[in-house]
Amino acid sequence: MRLLFSGLLFLLSFTVSGQGQWITIVTEGSYFQGYKTLSDLDEVTKEVRELTQKGHFVKDLEYGDGKWRLFYENDVTSTEQSWSNSAYFPDSWLEEQKEKKMNITRIAYGQFKWVAFARKQGTIKKQLFNVVYSWDEVISWLKKVWTTEPRYNIEDIAYGDGEWGVLLNYSENEEHQVFTVSETYPNSWIQSKFNDNYNFSAIESDGEKWYVVMTRKKTQKSEKVLPSKAFPSEDIKKEWDKNLRVTQIVYHIDQESEDFAEYVRSGNEAMEKGKYSEAITKYFGAASIDPYNSAVWNQMAWARYKLGDCQKGLEEASASLKIEENHYNLHTMGMLLVCLNRKNEAITYLNKAIDAHLKSEGEFKEATYYLDRAELRYSLKDNKGALEDLKKAESIEPYNKVVTIRVEDLRAKMN
């Protein structure tokens, strides 16, 4: 993999880091609880399967800062756990779980997927769920339910891809529920509700506003809010020592920034697996959010090169160079021109790429640029220049077998 991948991964972390805010709700409890940090939904699925086999059940799942945070607990009332992830809100799957006498426990959204969990417990809960397209529709639907069934209240909400997933639970007791929407975290409102014997039922962010639901229950529990810019791992451990357990966690970030980061991450992953068409689609998604990001256009152009679609790649490399010249996109442009048999133009870009690298990064740690230029020089009948580049390549990575093979192959051609 080219060095340019490390550059793009840096871009990803730069885009997300420092812009978010974590809000963690901890509630009194002494039961066992733990959490895992996971990179993608494949890892989440594997982890949930292993935890379920050990008798642990999902409490909450939240995606933020490029990672999933999975909280789990022991629950003696639970005997089974099932889960689903899909590109669309899983209403059919949720219906199936209710038919199987399972209780829906959590819904979440991240990495362009809806995730839902259900458990088989001692008591079967009366539940309703829906997917709507605005917070006003959430409240409208809830009030409509209240006209005939006033004891249904919001149990969980999740926002993703312009949609709101909503879960309602039926309470045997009369429980008053209130909600607020705020452009900033509504700390004063929350404190006033704490003082009036309300507890959290749900909290969510769509990247622009906070949405908080609180309920006055028959028995109020001690509850605390942990706000933080970074994931509060140490604070959570301290609260565990005080017999407080995480009941909800939410990450607030500009949605476009998070989507951009996910497009880049999944594009990188596709490139590593050699799925170049998929990578192009993902990078194009990132470019549609930030069309002035040089690295994204360059990655797209390199994926085109790997596919052999060099004419189209030339357009994307040109777009990258217009935004900012660096050794990555200069090299990409050079290789695309080689692909199109425009060798005299290509040598100019490879020369610039090597000079730019030496200027910005210092000495080379990988031999690729020199090997590429050596092969191009040989094709232009510049054997002397080609030999000079081969010597440099060998000196940079003397024990790299791939480099050695490329060097020996080219030397054999010149003899």
SVG drawing of the C-alpha trace seen along z (x, -y; Angstrom):
<svg xmlns="http://www.w3.org/2000/svg" viewBox="-58 -27 82 46">
<polyline fill="none" stroke="black" stroke-width="0.4" points="0.0,0.0 1.3,-3.4 2.4,-5.9 -0.4,-8.1 -2.8,-6.0 -1.2,-7.2 -1.9,-10.7 -5.5,-10.0 -6.0,-8.3 -4.5,-11.4 -7.1,-13.4 -9.8,-11.3 -8.8,-11.7 -8.2,-15.5 -11.7,-15.9 -13.4,-14.2 -11.2,-15.0 -12.1,-17.9 -15.5,-18.6 -17.6,-16.3 -19.1,-16.1 -19.9,-13.0 -22.8,-13.0 -22.9,-10.0 -25.8,-9.3 -25.0,-7.2 -27.7,-5.9 -27.5,-4.1 -26.9,-0.4 -24.5,2.3 -24.8,4.9 -21.9,5.9 -21.2,3.6 -18.4,3.3 -17.8,1.8 -15.8,2.4 -14.4,0.0 -14.9,1.5 -14.0,0.2 -16.9,1.5 -20.1,3.4 -18.5,6.7 -16.5,6.4 -19.6,5.3 -21.5,8.4 -18.7,10.8 -18.4,9.2 -22.1,9.3 -22.2,12.9 -19.4,13.8 -20.9,11.6 -24.3,13.3 -22.7,16.7 -21.3,15.5 -24.6,14.2 -23.9,10.5 -26.5,8.3 -26.2,5.0 -27.2,2.0 -26.3,-0.7 -24.4,-1.2 -23.2,-4.5 -21.0,-5.5 -18.8,-8.5 -15.2,-9.7 -14.9,-6.9 -15.6,-4.1 -18.4,-2.1 -18.8,-2.0 -20.7,1.1 -21.9,1.2 -23.1,4.6 -24.4,5.9 -25.6,9.0 -29.4,9.4 -30.8,12.4 -34.2,11.8 -32.7,12.3 -32.3,15.6 -31.8,14.8 -30.5,11.8 -30.9,11.1 -29.7,8.2 -29.8,6.8 -28.0,4.2 -29.3,2.9 -29.1,-0.1 -32.8,-0.8 -34.7,-1.1 -35.5,2.5 -39.2,2.3 -39.9,5.8 -37.2,7.3 -38.6,5.5 -42.1,6.9 -40.6,10.4 -38.9,10.0 -42.2,9.0 -43.9,12.0 -41.2,14.1 -42.1,12.5 -38.8,10.6 -38.5,7.1 -36.8,4.4 -34.0,3.0 -32.0,0.5 -31.8,-1.1 -28.8,-2.9 -27.3,-4.4 -23.8,-4.6 -21.6,-3.9 -24.7,-4.3 -26.4,-1.4 -29.4,-1.0 -28.7,1.4 -31.3,2.9 -31.2,5.3 -33.9,7.5 -34.0,9.7 -36.2,12.5 -37.0,11.5 -39.3,12.7 -41.9,10.0 -43.0,9.3 -43.4,5.5 -46.0,3.8 -44.0,1.8 -44.5,-0.3 -42.0,-1.6 -41.9,-3.8 -39.6,-5.6 -40.4,-9.3 -38.5,-12.1 -38.4,-14.9 -38.6,-15.5 -42.0,-17.2 -43.3,-14.0 -41.9,-12.1 -43.9,-14.3 -47.0,-14.2 -46.9,-10.4 -46.4,-10.2 -49.4,-12.5 -51.6,-10.5 -50.7,-7.3 -51.5,-9.2 -55.0,-9.9 -55.9,-6.2 -53.0,-4.8 -51.6,-7.6 -49.3,-5.2 -47.0,-4.7 -43.8,-6.8 -40.6,-7.2 -38.0,-4.6 -35.4,-5.2 -34.7,-7.4 -32.0,-7.3 -31.3,-9.6 -29.6,-8.6 -29.7,-9.6 -32.5,-12.1 -34.7,-9.6 -35.8,-9.2 -36.2,-5.7 -38.5,-5.8 -39.3,-3.1 -42.2,-3.4 -42.8,-1.3 -46.0,-0.9 -45.9,-1.6 -48.2,0.0 -47.9,-3.3 -48.9,-6.8 -45.6,-8.4 -45.4,-12.0 -42.9,-12.6 -41.4,-15.9 -39.0,-16.7 -36.9,-19.6 -35.0,-20.6 -32.0,-22.9 -29.1,-24.1 -26.8,-23.8 -26.7,-21.1 -29.7,-22.0 -28.0,-21.7 -30.2,-24.1 -33.4,-22.5 -32.1,-19.0 -31.1,-20.2 -34.5,-21.7 -36.1,-18.4 -33.8,-16.5 -35.0,-18.8 -38.6,-18.0 -37.9,-14.2 -37.5,-13.4 -35.0,-10.9 -33.6,-10.5 -35.6,-8.3 -33.7,-9.2 -31.2,-11.6 -30.0,-12.1 -28.3,-14.5 -28.8,-15.1 -25.5,-17.1 -27.3,-20.4 -29.5,-20.1 -30.0,-18.2 -33.2,-16.2 -33.8,-15.2 -36.7,-13.1 -37.2,-12.9 -39.8,-11.0 -41.2,-11.3 -41.3,-7.7 -42.8,-6.2 -39.4,-5.7 -36.7,-8.2 -33.1,-7.0 -29.9,-8.9 -28.6,-10.1 -25.6,-12.0 -24.5,-13.5 -20.9,-13.2 -20.1,-15.7 -16.8,-15.4 -15.0,-16.2 -13.2,-12.8 -14.8,-9.5 -14.9,-9.5 -13.3,-6.1 -11.7,-7.1 -14.7,-9.0 -16.9,-6.0 -14.6,-3.7 -14.7,-6.2 -18.5,-6.2 -18.6,-2.4 -16.7,-2.5 -19.5,-4.7 -22.2,-2.1 -23.3,-4.2 -23.8,-2.5 -24.0,-3.8 -27.6,-3.8 -27.3,-6.0 -24.5,-7.6 -24.7,-9.9 -22.2,-11.6 -22.9,-15.0 -21.1,-16.0 -21.8,-17.8 -23.4,-15.1 -21.6,-16.0 -18.2,-15.7 -19.1,-12.3 -20.4,-11.1 -17.3,-12.4 -15.1,-10.5 -17.1,-7.3 -16.9,-7.6 -13.1,-8.0 -12.7,-5.1 -14.8,-2.7 -13.0,-3.9 -9.7,-3.1 -11.0,0.3 -12.2,1.1 -8.8,0.1 -7.0,2.4 -9.2,5.3 -8.7,4.4 -12.4,3.4 -11.5,0.3 -14.9,-0.4 -16.4,-0.4 -13.6,-2.6 -14.3,-5.1 -18.0,-5.2 -17.0,-5.9 -14.5,-8.6 -17.0,-10.2 -19.4,-10.4 -16.7,-12.2 -16.0,-14.5 -19.7,-15.4 -19.5,-16.7 -16.1,-18.4 -15.3,-19.0 -12.1,-21.0 -10.3,-18.1 -7.3,-17.3 -6.5,-14.0 -10.0,-12.5 -9.7,-13.4 -6.2,-11.9 -7.4,-8.6 -10.2,-8.4 -7.7,-8.9 -5.4,-6.2 -8.4,-3.8 -9.1,-4.6 -5.4,-3.8 -5.7,-0.5 -8.8,0.3 -7.1,-0.8 -9.6,-3.6 -6.8,-6.1 -8.5,-8.7 -11.2,-9.3 -8.5,-9.1 -6.6,-11.9 -9.6,-14.2 -9.7,-13.4 -5.9,-13.8 -6.2,-17.2 -8.9,-18.2 -6.6,-17.2 -3.6,-19.1 -5.7,-22.3 -6.6,-22.3 -3.1,-21.6 0.1,-20.1 1.9,-17.5 4.0,-14.5 1.0,-12.1 -1.0,-13.6 2.1,-14.4 3.0,-10.8 -0.6,-9.7 -0.7,-12.0 2.7,-10.7 1.5,-7.1 -1.8,-7.9 0.2,-9.5 2.3,-6.4 -0.8,-4.3 -2.0,-6.5 1.4,-6.2 2.1,-9.9 5.6,-9.2 7.3,-12.5 4.7,-14.3 4.8,-11.5 8.5,-11.9 7.9,-15.6 5.4,-14.7 7.5,-11.9 10.4,-14.2 8.2,-16.8 6.8,-14.1 10.3,-13.0 11.4,-16.6 8.2,-17.4 8.7,-14.4 12.3,-15.3 11.2,-18.8 8.2,-18.0 9.0,-14.6 12.8,-14.4 14.5,-11.1 12.4,-8.3 11.5,-5.3 9.9,-3.4 11.4,-2.8 8.3,-3.0 8.8,-6.4 12.3,-5.6 11.3,-2.2 8.4,-3.8 10.7,-6.4 13.4,-3.9 10.9,-1.8 9.7,-5.0 13.3,-6.1 14.1,-2.7 11.1,-2.9 12.4,-6.4 15.8,-4.7 17.5,-6.6 19.3,-3.6 21.8,-5.7 19.0,-7.5 17.2,-4.2 20.3,-2.6 20.7,-5.6 17.1,-5.2 17.6,-1.5 20.6,-2.1 18.6,-4.6 15.7,-2.1 18.1,0.6 19.6,-1.7 16.2,-2.7 14.8,0.8 17.8,3.2 15.9,6.2 12.6,5.8 12.0,8.8 9.4,7.0 11.9,4.2 14.7,6.6 12.6,8.5 11.6,5.2 15.2,4.1 16.5,7.4 13.8,7.6 14.6,4.2 18.4,4.8 17.8,8.0 16.0,6.1 18.8,3.6 21.5,6.3"/>
</svg>
